[in-house]
Amino acid sequence: MRTKREHLHVNLNLNVRGLKTSSTLAINEKCQVLQKKGIEVVKFGLGQSPFPVPDIVVEALRRNAQQKDYLPVKGLPQLREAVAAYNYLTQKVSTDPSNVLIGPGSKELIFLLQLVYYGDLIIPTPSWVSYSPQAHIIGRHVRWVPTQEDNYWRLSYEELEQICHEDPERPRIVILNYPANPTGYTYPIERLKLLAKVARKYKVILVSDEIYGSIHHQGKHISIARYYPEGTIISSGLSKWCGAGGWRLGTFSFPPNLAWLQDAIAVVASETFTSTSAPIQYAAVTAFQQHPEIDIYLHHSRRVLKAIAHYMADRFHKMGIDIPLPHGGFYMFPNFKPFREKLMQHGIFNSFELANRLLEDTGVAVLPGSDFARNRDELTARMAYVDFDGELALQASSNALPENSLNDSFVREYCPKIVKGIERLGNWLTEL
């Protein structure tokens, strides 16, 4: 007869068996190994912001380094107020500060949401690499919704309607991430309204993962919470738009009628991470407040990322790969299907083999589309265009004439590894 400890061990094996280190972290470790061997690597793998944390936020952290007390599990009151104000300032979405939850990264908050809410997880693919493994660890059912390249890899309201209509009363969480990791694409207003209409009809809990919202390249991100405020949880944080991934600070903004869900997550948080780092929370107040320095920082971040996106999309087109320009973030998701026959002649039949051979042959590191829940035989790959000196690029952008957009010359001068990586990729495809 098994003891309680043995039963727990069996359950752990069932839920964790076969899981590997997150792909985005694994590719970074592999690149480091190659670099230690003296191999020059161009890293399009790990999606870490290249930009420094804004000086005004760093200074706020310095001022608060002495903060050592445990803070409330739901977060520092001043920070919750700042996040609520930020939601209204940027999206005209009203959030009561009491309905804001602070955690050590939005990744952790999404995990705890799945833990406390019993419901299916609906995920459009391609999808960020951690949504599904989190559900697997917890034991939740995942309903994949494959999207189409000619629809910008976006979830359609018809697909959501079809899934929900099958079992209208079934509890569900839908994760909508945009601008998207891994594609860089977003949703136009009309599509958001249609998705909101379906979500309302079936009382779906919608997690709007807007971690890249503030680096929409035109500064025009629109939250679906505008159109489905009663059922949308806005997920955000400091990692992408503020360059502070290692600070580990995420935010969830709940509507009032989901306060019971916020409370449930807070209970689990109190027994796990207790509270988010105090100095980081105090510094984050400054990040979420309205400051001219933050506005300028975001303006130039967007300019630089938009210029790189234009450069890469143009080079892909010249290679024979048609890829629309990303709308935000710092990712592209090219499909190498025009080269399928050539690749097959060289023993490359799927995205995993494509990424491995590309790294081995050229030192260019990308992630296979299969890591983002696409069919393994599909020849897609995610490329994070972040391998450049972000501080130098921001300074150069600020010195350029404000009315001028940044061009290819800017990318060649201030993002040379991006240029080198794309050239290596193009040459490799040509020489196949």
C-alpha positions in Angstrom: 0.0 0.0 0.0 1.4 3.4 -1.0 2.0 6.1 1.5 0.7 9.6 0.9 4.3 10.7 -0.1 4.5 7.9 -2.6 1.2 8.9 -4.2 2.4 12.5 -4.5 5.6 11.2 -6.2 3.5 9.2 -8.7 1.4 12.2 -9.5 4.5 14.4 -9.9 5.9 11.9 -12.4 2.7 11.8 -14.4 2.5 15.6 -14.7 6.1 16.5 -15.2 7.5 13.4 -17.0 8.7 14.3 -20.4 8.8 18.1 -19.8 12.0 19.8 -20.8 13.6 23.1 -19.9 11.7 26.0 -21.5 12.8 26.2 -25.1 13.7 29.9 -24.9 16.0 29.3 -22.0 17.5 26.1 -23.5 18.5 27.8 -26.7 20.3 30.6 -24.8 22.2 27.9 -22.8 23.2 26.1 -26.0 24.4 29.4 -27.5 26.5 30.0 -24.5 28.2 26.6 -24.8 29.0 27.3 -28.5 30.4 30.8 -27.6 32.7 29.3 -25.0 34.1 27.1 -27.7 35.0 30.2 -29.7 32.1 29.9 -32.2 30.5 33.2 -33.1 26.7 32.9 -32.6 24.0 35.3 -33.8 21.2 34.8 -31.2 17.6 35.0 -32.6 16.5 32.6 -29.9 15.9 34.1 -26.4 13.3 36.9 -26.5 14.9 39.2 -24.0 14.6 43.0 -24.4 17.8 44.5 -25.7 17.1 47.9 -24.1 18.4 49.0 -20.7 15.9 49.7 -17.9 15.1 53.4 -18.1 17.3 55.5 -15.9 14.4 57.0 -13.9 13.3 53.4 -13.0 16.8 52.3 -12.1 17.2 55.4 -9.8 13.9 54.5 -8.1 15.3 51.0 -7.4 18.4 52.6 -5.9 16.3 54.8 -3.6 14.3 51.8 -2.4 17.1 49.2 -2.1 16.6 49.3 1.7 13.0 48.2 1.5 13.1 44.9 3.3 9.6 44.2 4.7 7.2 41.7 3.4 4.6 43.5 1.3 0.9 42.6 1.0 0.5 39.4 -1.0 -1.6 41.2 -3.6 1.0 43.9 -4.0 2.2 47.3 -2.8 -0.9 49.6 -2.7 0.9 52.5 -4.5 1.9 50.1 -7.3 -1.6 48.7 -7.7 -2.8 52.3 -8.0 -0.2 53.1 -10.6 -1.1 50.0 -12.7 -4.8 50.9 -12.5 -4.0 54.5 -13.6 -1.8 53.1 -16.4 -4.6 50.9 -17.7 -6.9 54.0 -17.9 -4.2 56.2 -19.4 -3.2 53.8 -22.2 -6.5 51.9 -22.8 -9.3 53.9 -21.2 -10.0 50.7 -19.2 -11.2 51.4 -15.6 -9.6 49.2 -13.0 -10.0 49.6 -9.3 -6.6 49.4 -7.6 -8.1 46.7 -5.3 -8.5 44.5 -8.4 -4.8 44.6 -9.3 -2.6 41.7 -8.4 1.2 41.8 -8.4 3.4 38.8 -8.8 7.0 37.7 -9.6 6.4 37.8 -13.3 3.2 37.4 -15.3 4.4 33.8 -16.1 3.8 32.9 -12.4 0.4 34.6 -12.3 -0.8 32.7 -15.4 0.3 29.5 -13.8 -1.6 30.2 -10.6 -4.7 31.2 -12.5 -4.7 27.8 -14.2 -4.1 26.2 -10.8 -7.1 27.7 -9.0 -9.6 27.8 -11.9 -11.0 24.5 -13.1 -11.5 24.9 -16.8 -10.1 24.0 -20.2 -7.4 26.1 -21.6 -7.9 27.4 -25.2 -4.7 28.4 -26.9 -4.3 29.6 -30.5 -1.1 28.2 -32.1 1.6 29.3 -32.6 1.7 30.0 -28.9 4.2 31.1 -26.4 6.2 28.1 -25.1 5.1 28.1 -21.5 1.3 28.2 -21.6 0.9 24.5 -22.4 3.6 23.1 -20.1 2.0 24.9 -17.2 -1.3 23.4 -18.0 0.3 19.9 -18.3 2.0 20.3 -14.9 -1.3 21.2 -13.3 -3.2 18.6 -15.2 -5.5 20.9 -17.2 -6.9 20.0 -20.6 -5.5 22.1 -23.5 -7.6 22.8 -26.6 -5.2 23.8 -29.3 -6.6 26.1 -32.1 -4.3 26.0 -35.1 -4.3 29.4 -36.9 -3.5 30.2 -40.5 -0.5 32.0 -41.9 -2.7 34.0 -44.3 -4.7 35.3 -41.3 -1.6 36.6 -39.6 -1.7 33.5 -37.3 -4.6 34.9 -35.4 -7.6 33.3 -33.6 -10.8 33.9 -35.5 -14.2 34.5 -33.8 -15.7 31.6 -35.9 -13.2 29.1 -34.4 -13.9 30.3 -30.9 -17.6 30.1 -31.5 -17.3 26.6 -32.8 -15.3 25.4 -29.8 -17.6 26.9 -27.2 -20.8 25.8 -29.0 -19.8 22.2 -28.6 -20.3 22.4 -24.8 -21.7 25.9 -23.9 -21.6 25.5 -20.1 -18.0 24.2 -19.9 -15.7 26.6 -18.0 -12.9 27.9 -20.2 -9.9 30.2 -20.2 -8.8 31.7 -23.5 -5.4 33.2 -23.7 -5.0 35.9 -26.3 -1.4 37.2 -26.6 -0.8 40.2 -28.8 1.3 41.7 -30.1 2.1 38.0 -30.3 5.0 35.9 -29.2 6.1 34.3 -31.6 4.7 36.3 -34.6 4.7 40.0 -33.7 1.2 40.4 -35.1 -1.8 42.0 -33.3 -5.6 42.2 -33.7 -7.5 45.0 -35.4 -10.4 46.5 -33.5 -13.1 44.8 -35.4 -11.7 41.3 -34.8 -11.3 42.2 -31.1 -15.0 43.2 -30.9 -16.1 39.9 -32.6 -14.0 37.8 -30.2 -15.3 39.8 -27.3 -18.9 39.1 -28.4 -18.3 35.3 -28.5 -16.4 35.4 -25.1 -19.4 37.2 -23.5 -21.9 34.8 -25.0 -20.2 31.8 -23.4 -18.9 33.6 -20.3 -15.3 32.7 -21.2 -12.6 34.0 -18.9 -10.2 35.8 -21.3 -6.6 36.4 -20.4 -5.3 39.2 -22.5 -1.6 38.8 -22.4 -0.4 42.3 -23.3 3.2 42.1 -22.1 4.3 43.5 -25.5 1.4 46.0 -25.7 3.5 49.1 -25.0 6.0 48.2 -27.7 3.4 48.1 -30.5 5.5 49.7 -33.2 3.0 52.5 -33.9 2.1 52.9 -30.2 -1.5 51.9 -31.0 -2.1 48.8 -28.9 -5.8 48.2 -28.1 -6.8 46.0 -25.2 -9.8 43.6 -25.8 -10.8 44.6 -22.2 -12.4 47.7 -23.8 -15.0 45.4 -25.4 -15.2 42.6 -22.8 -14.4 44.4 -19.6 -16.4 42.0 -17.3 -14.6 38.9 -18.4 -11.0 40.0 -19.3 -7.9 39.8 -17.1 -5.2 42.0 -18.4 -1.8 40.5 -18.0 1.3 42.7 -18.2 4.6 43.4 -16.5 8.0 45.0 -16.8 10.0 42.4 -18.7 9.5 43.5 -22.3 8.6 47.2 -22.6 10.8 48.2 -19.6 13.7 46.0 -20.4 13.5 44.4 -16.9 13.0 40.7 -17.5 15.3 39.7 -14.6 13.4 41.9 -12.2 10.5 39.5 -12.3 7.5 41.6 -11.9 4.1 40.9 -13.4 0.6 42.3 -13.1 -2.9 41.0 -13.4 -5.8 43.5 -13.6 -9.2 41.9 -12.9 -12.7 43.1 -13.5 -14.8 43.6 -10.2 -16.9 40.5 -10.9 -13.8 38.3 -11.0 -12.5 39.5 -7.6 -13.3 36.0 -6.2 -10.7 34.6 -8.7 -8.2 37.2 -7.7 -8.7 36.3 -4.0 -8.2 32.6 -4.8 -4.9 33.3 -6.6 -3.8 35.5 -3.7 -4.5 32.6 -1.2 -2.2 30.3 -3.2 0.4 33.1 -3.6 0.5 33.5 0.2 1.5 29.9 0.5 4.0 30.0 -2.3 5.9 33.2 -3.2 4.5 35.1 -0.2 5.0 38.5 -1.9 7.0 40.0 -4.8 10.3 41.7 -4.1 9.8 44.9 -2.1 12.5 47.1 -3.8 11.3 46.0 -7.3 7.7 46.9 -6.5 8.6 50.3 -5.2 10.7 50.9 -8.3 7.9 49.7 -10.5 5.6 52.5 -9.3 7.8 54.9 -11.2 7.7 52.6 -14.3 3.9 52.6 -14.5 3.5 56.3 -13.7 3.4 59.0 -16.4 6.8 60.4 -16.9 8.3 62.2 -20.0 11.4 60.1 -19.7 9.3 56.9 -20.1 7.5 58.3 -23.1 10.7 59.2 -24.8 12.2 55.8 -24.0 9.2 54.0 -25.5 9.1 56.2 -28.5 12.7 55.4 -29.4 12.3 51.7 -28.5 9.5 51.4 -31.0 11.4 53.3 -33.7 14.4 51.0 -33.4 12.3 47.8 -33.4 10.2 49.0 -36.3 13.3 49.7 -38.4 14.7 46.3 -37.7 11.4 44.6 -38.6 11.3 46.5 -41.9 14.9 45.5 -42.6 14.3 41.8 -41.9 11.0 41.6 -43.7 12.6 43.2 -46.8 15.5 40.7 -46.7 13.1 37.8 -46.4 11.1 39.0 -49.4 14.3 39.1 -51.4 15.0 35.5 -50.3 11.6 34.4 -51.6 9.9 34.2 -48.2 6.8 36.4 -48.1 6.2 37.6 -44.6 4.1 40.6 -43.6 5.6 43.3 -41.4 5.2 42.6 -37.6 3.0 45.0 -35.7 4.9 45.0 -32.4 7.3 43.3 -30.0 10.5 41.9 -31.4 9.6 38.6 -33.1 9.2 37.3 -36.6 7.8 33.9 -37.6 9.0 33.1 -41.1 7.8 30.0 -43.0 10.6 28.4 -45.1 8.2 26.3 -47.1 9.4 27.8 -50.5 12.6 26.0 -49.7 11.1 22.7 -48.7 12.4 20.7 -51.7 15.9 22.0 -51.3 15.9 21.4 -47.6 14.6 17.9 -48.0 17.5 17.2 -50.4 19.8 18.0 -47.5 18.0 15.8 -45.0 15.9 18.6 -43.4 12.3 17.6 -43.2 10.9 19.6 -40.2 11.3 22.7 -38.2 13.4 21.0 -35.5 16.0 19.8 -38.1 15.9 23.2 -39.8 16.8 25.0 -36.5 19.6 22.5 -35.6 21.2 22.6 -39.0 21.0 26.3 -39.3 22.8 26.7 -35.9 25.4 24.0 -36.8 26.1 25.4 -40.3 25.9 29.1 -39.8 25.9 29.9 -36.0 22.5 31.5 -36.4 20.2 30.4 -33.5 16.5 30.3 -34.0 13.7 28.3 -32.4 11.7 25.8 -34.4 8.0 26.4 -34.9 7.3 23.0 -33.2 8.4 24.6 -29.9 5.4 26.9 -30.3 2.9 24.1 -30.8 3.0 24.1 -34.6 3.1 20.8 -36.5 6.6 19.5 -36.5 6.6 19.1 -40.3 5.9 22.7 -40.8 9.1 24.7 -41.7 8.4 27.7 -39.4 10.8 29.3 -37.0 10.7 32.1 -34.4 13.3 34.8 -34.7 13.7 37.3 -31.9 15.5 40.3 -33.3 17.2 41.5 -30.1 20.9 40.7 -30.6 22.2 44.3 -30.6 23.3 47.0 -28.2 20.0 48.5 -27.1 21.5 51.4 -25.2 23.6 52.5 -28.1 20.6 52.1 -30.5 18.4 54.2 -28.3 21.0 56.9 -28.1 21.5 56.9 -31.9 17.7 57.1 -32.4 17.4 60.1 -30.0 20.1 61.9 -32.0 18.4 61.3 -35.3 16.0 63.9 -36.6 12.6 63.3 -35.0 10.7 63.5 -38.3 12.9 61.0 -40.0 12.2 57.3 -39.7 15.2 55.0 -39.1 16.3 53.2 -42.3 18.5 50.3 -43.4 21.6 52.3 -42.8 20.7 52.7 -39.2 20.2 49.0 -38.8 23.5 48.1 -40.5 25.4 50.5 -38.3 23.7 49.9 -34.9 22.5 46.3 -35.3 25.4 44.6 -37.1 24.8 41.2 -35.6 21.2 41.2 -36.9 22.5 42.1 -40.3 25.1 39.4 -40.1 22.6 36.8 -39.0 20.2 37.6 -41.9 23.0 37.5 -44.4 24.3 34.2 -43.2 20.7 32.8 -43.3 20.2 34.1 -46.9 23.6 32.8 -48.1 22.9 29.4 -46.5 19.5 29.1 -48.3 21.1 30.2 -51.6 23.9 27.6 -51.3 21.6 24.7 -50.5 
